[in-house]
Amino acid sequence: MSFVFYNSTNNPTGLSGTVGGTADTNTPLSGYLGELFTHVFSPPSGLNISGAFQYRKVSVKNGHSSTSRETRAWLDAVEHSGQVSIALEASTNQTSTSPTGEPSNVTTWSSAADYNSGLELGNMLAGSISGIWIRQELSGIQSPDPYASFTIVVGGLVS
């Protein structure tokens, strides 16, 4: 299977602005450090560092010519255990009004680390797109290691 990741059309570079929306299919994510999340040394004014999160949404597209059955997403190579979790998009083209505001209808955050415990995307037809929300805890962003590196893996069975 071949899956391609894209930013959403609303992907702010700071801690303000709308997050999410449709997939920006003009430019696939490259995976470089700092591409999704804003670097924060300390919490911005008004945010309590304990339990503060920033959120981003990525879209995954089945780039294969076949349907991917029993497709799932999970995290791999998480640098700081517990700092990053993922959830499935609750509705198509979902947005959040703030990078620090939890998207609505997302109730289950997961740190699944393998296919068997991964989030179920179901059957993905060739060319179809699904949204995945990513949550990063701000309290884990401390010098000298301000970034949390991780990999989102998507896998399924070929039809």
N, C-alpha and C positions, 0 to 999 in steps of 0.2 A: 504494500500500500504506500501511497505517497500523500502526505498531508502537508499543507502549506499554512503557515500562521500569518495573520495580518493584524495590524493595529485597528482600532475602531476609528470612526471619523472624528470622534471627540476624544482626543488623547492629550490632555494638558501637560505642559512642561513644569508646572508649579503645583501648588496645593490649592488652587482655585480654578473654577470652571467646570463645565459639564464633562462627564466621562461616559463612554459607551457609544451606542448607536450602531449604525451599519458597519460592515467590514470595509476598510479602505483597501480595496483589492489592487490599487495601483502600485503599491510598494509592499512586498512581503517583509516581515520582520527578519532582521539579520541575526539577532541573538547577542548583540554586543552589550557589554555591561553598561547599565544606566539608560538603556533604550526605552524601558517602560516606566520606571519609577523615578521620582524626584529625589535627589540626594538631600538629606536633611540631617544637620548636625544636632539640632535640638528641636523640640516641638515648636511649631509656630505659635504666636500669641493666641491665647484662648484655648489651646489644646492641652489636656492633661496627658503627659507622656505615657502613663500607665493605661494600657488598653486602647491607645490611639492607633488607628490604622490608616493606610492609604490604599485605594482601590484602583485597579485598571481592568479593562476588558480587552481580550484578544479574540479573534475569530479564527477558527480552524476550518479549512476547506479540504474536502476529499479531492485531491488532484489526480486520482487514478481514474481510469475509464470504467472501472467496475464498482459495484456497491461494496461498502465495507460493512459487514455484519458484526453485531455484538461489539460495537466500537466503544472504547473506554479511554479516559484520560487520567493520568496520574503524574505525580511529581517524582523526579529523580535527582540525585546529586544535590540535595538541599544543603547548603553550606551551614546554615544555622537552624537546627531542628526546632520546629514550632513557630518560626518567624513567618513562614509563607504557607498559605493554604489556597485552595481553589474551590469554585462552585460553578454549577451549570447556570447558564442564562435562563431565567424564569420565563421570559417571553421574548419574541423576536425583536431585535433592535433595541433592547432595553438600555436605559441610561440612568445615571445617578447625577444629581445636581451639584455634587461636590466630590473631589478626589478623596476627601476624608469622611464622606457620608456613605454608609452601607447602602448598596443598591436594594431597592424594594423587592420583595418576594424571594430573596435569596435567604434561605433558612438553614441550609446545611453546608458548612465549610468543611473541607476534607484535606487531610495531609496524606492521602493514599499514596503508597510508595510502590505499588505493583499493579499489574493488570487485574488480578483477581479482586482487589479492593478498590479499583479505580471507579471514577464517576462514569455512569452509563450514558453514552451519547446515542445508543441504539444503532439502527441501521442508517448508514449515511450513503445516499445515492451519489453517483459520480457527479462532481461539481457542487454538491450541497455544502452549506456552511452552518456551523454551530458556534455559539458564543460561550466563552469560558471567562469567568471573573476571577481575578487574582487579588488576594488580600495580603498585604505586608504589614506586620506590626512595626510601628515607629519606634517603640522602646528598644528594639533590637538594633537600631541604627546608631551605632556609637563609634567614635574614633578608636583605634586606627583602621577599623574595617567597616566603612559606612554602607557597603552594598551587600545584599544577600544574593548570592548566585544560586540558581536552580535551573532545572530543565523540566519542561512540560512534555510528557510523552503521550502520544495518541496511537492506539493500535486497534486492530480489528481483524476479522476473518474475511478473506476474499470470496465474493459470491461468484 
